[in-house]
Amino acid sequence: MTDNKTAFDVSNKWFELANDTYRTYVKTLVWGQERALELTKTMVGQADSYQRQGKGLVEEYSEQLQRAQQLFQGTWEKMVNNSVEMMNQYRAATNASLTDLNSRLDSIQTKIETANKPVGKASNN
C-alpha cells in the first residue's frame, strides 16, 4: 500500500505542478493580452491625437495660404491699377503736349505764311 500511496502522492504532486504551470501560463497569457490591449488603446489615442494635430496644422496652413493668396492678389491688383493709372496720366500728358505742339506749329506756320506774302505785289495789281 505504501507503494500505491507513494505513487498516488507523486501523481498528485505532478498534477499540482501541472495545474500550477497551467495557471501560471493562463495568468501570463491574460497579462500579455491586457498589456497588448493597453498598448492598442495607447496607440489609438496617440493616432487620434496626431490626427487632430495634423488636421489643425492643415487648417492653419490652409488659412495662411488663403491669406497669402489674398495679399498677393491685392498687391497684384494695386500694381495693375497703378500701372493703368500711370499709363492714363502719360496718355493725357502726351495728348496735352501734342495739342500744345500742334498749336505752336499752326502759329509758326501762320507766321511763316504771313512773312512769305509779297507785300508789294498785292498793292500793285
GIBEL-V333612 format. One record per residue. N is the residue number from 1. RES is the residue in one letter. PHI is phi in degrees with one decimal (999 if undefined). Layout:
n: <N & N>
res: <RES & RES>
phi: <PHI & PHI>
This chain:
n: <1 & 2 & 3 & 4 & 5 & 6 & 7 & 8 & 9 & 10 & 11 & 12 & 13 & 14 & 15 & 16 & 17 & 18 & 19 & 20 & 21 & 22 & 23 & 24 & 25 & 26 & 27 & 28 & 29 & 30 & 31 & 32 & 33 & 34 & 35 & 36 & 37 & 38 & 39 & 40 & 41 & 42 & 43 & 44 & 45 & 46 & 47 & 48 & 49 & 50 & 51 & 52 & 53 & 54 & 55 & 56 & 57 & 58 & 59 & 60 & 61 & 62 & 63 & 64 & 65 & 66 & 67 & 68 & 69 & 70 & 71 & 72 & 73 & 74 & 75 & 76 & 77 & 78 & 79 & 80 & 81 & 82 & 83 & 84 & 85 & 86 & 87 & 88 & 89 & 90 & 91 & 92 & 93 & 94 & 95 & 96 & 97 & 98 & 99 & 100 & 101 & 102 & 103 & 104 & 105 & 106 & 107 & 108 & 109 & 110 & 111 & 112 & 113 & 114 & 115 & 116 & 117 & 118 & 119 & 120 & 121 & 122 & 123 & 124 & 125>
res: <M & T & D & N & K & T & A & F & D & V & S & N & K & W & F & E & L & A & N & D & T & Y & R & T & Y & V & K & T & L & V & W & G & Q & E & R & A & L & E & L & T & K & T & M & V & G & Q & A & D & S & Y & Q & R & Q & G & K & G & L & V & E & E & Y & S & E & Q & L & Q & R & A & Q & Q & L & F & Q & G & T & W & E & K & M & V & N & N & S & V & E & M & M & N & Q & Y & R & A & A & T & N & A & S & L & T & D & L & N & S & R & L & D & S & I & Q & T & K & I & E & T & A & N & K & P & V & G & K & A & S & N & N>
phi: <999 & -66.1 & -67.6 & -66.5 & -66.9 & -65.0 & -62.4 & -65.5 & -62.8 & -65.4 & -61.8 & -61.8 & -65.5 & -63.8 & -64.3 & -63.8 & -63.5 & -65.0 & -65.1 & -63.4 & -63.3 & -62.3 & -62.2 & -62.3 & -60.9 & -64.0 & -61.1 & -64.3 & -62.2 & -64.4 & -60.6 & -62.8 & -65.4 & -63.0 & -62.7 & -63.3 & -65.7 & -61.8 & -63.1 & -61.8 & -62.6 & -61.7 & -64.9 & -64.4 & -61.9 & -65.2 & -62.5 & -62.4 & -62.3 & -63.8 & -64.2 & -64.4 & -63.6 & -62.4 & -63.4 & -62.3 & -64.1 & -62.5 & -63.7 & -63.7 & -63.8 & -63.3 & -63.9 & -63.1 & -64.9 & -62.7 & -63.2 & -64.9 & -64.2 & -64.1 & -62.7 & -61.9 & -63.9 & -62.6 & -64.4 & -62.0 & -61.6 & -62.1 & -62.6 & -64.7 & -61.9 & -62.7 & -63.6 & -63.1 & -63.4 & -65.2 & -62.5 & -63.7 & -65.2 & -63.6 & -62.4 & -63.6 & -65.2 & -65.2 & -61.9 & -64.8 & -64.7 & -65.5 & -62.7 & -63.9 & -64.0 & -62.2 & -63.1 & -65.5 & -62.6 & -60.5 & -63.5 & -65.8 & -61.5 & -62.8 & -63.8 & -66.3 & -61.8 & -66.1 & -72.5 & -87.3 & -69.2 & -72.4 & -75.5 & -73.9 & -66.7 & -67.2 & -85.6 & -78.5 & -76.3>
